[in-house]
């Protein structure tokens, strides 16, 4: 598998990891911050989520530039990263763009 053909699988991986980190941030870290007065949880999970989001944006850009994903699907993928659970619903569609 070359780097070019592995762009979509890496995009899918970062999308799923970003989605998981987003749910952890919203469902665990934020309640710990506000209910248990543990702001460190948000700092740690938020930093990890930010790193994964930047990775998602990088592979999204590479998929667009290398013409592995149409512009419409790049926009949809980016928008799905902003809503909880959306990356998991999107994953099946992104799999159809993988090279055979």
Rosetta blueprint (number, residue, H / E / L):
1 X L
2 X L
3 X L
4 X L
5 X L
6 X L
7 X H
8 X H
9 X H
10 X H
11 X H
12 X H
13 X H
14 X H
15 X H
16 X H
17 X H
18 X H
19 X H
20 X H
21 X H
22 X H
23 X H
24 X H
25 X H
26 X H
27 X H
28 X H
29 X H
30 X H
31 X H
32 X H
33 X H
34 X H
35 X H
36 X L
37 X L
38 X L
39 X H
40 X H
41 X H
42 X H
43 X H
44 X H
45 X H
46 X H
47 X H
48 X H
49 X H
50 X H
51 X H
52 X H
53 X H
54 X H
55 X H
56 X H
57 X H
58 X H
59 X H
60 X H
61 X H
62 X H
63 X H
64 X H
65 X H
66 X L
67 X L
68 X L
69 X L
70 X L
71 X H
72 X H
73 X H
74 X H
75 X H
76 X H
77 X H
78 X H
79 X H
80 X H
81 X L
82 X L
83 X L
84 X L
85 X L
86 X H
87 X H
88 X H
89 X H
90 X H
91 X H
92 X H
93 X H
94 X H
95 X H
96 X L
97 X L
98 X L
99 X L
100 X L
